[in-house]
Amino acid sequence: MFANILSSIGNDFITQTLVTFVGLYGFYMLVARIHLYLYQRDNKRKPVHYRMFRLYSKSLISNAPSKKEKQFYIVTNRLTWFFNTVMIVAFLIYLIKVFL
């Protein structure tokens, strides 16, 4: 049964695309949660303005209460930019493969 599912995923391009996007999204969620967990473990509290998928402005980063929180926001921005870029590139590859 599992082999049948894998073989149908391997033969169907739409399913491959869906699995790819869900996998990338899941990996982003995992990396972001680990990043938040490591910050909370070290500082015993959650960052003041933390939200998933948020890009933090320079003014918010410069007005952060502590140096560790500033670093957290900077790294979170980098993670979000990286995964957004990967998702856009994957979507463009999907479009190119479909229409060419």
Secondary structure as GFF3:
##gff-version 3
##sequence-region A 1 100
A	DSSP	alpha_helix	2	11	.	.	.	ID=ss1
A	DSSP	alpha_helix	13	43	.	.	.	ID=ss2
A	DSSP	alpha_helix	58	62	.	.	.	ID=ss3
A	DSSP	alpha_helix	67	99	.	.	.	ID=ss4
###
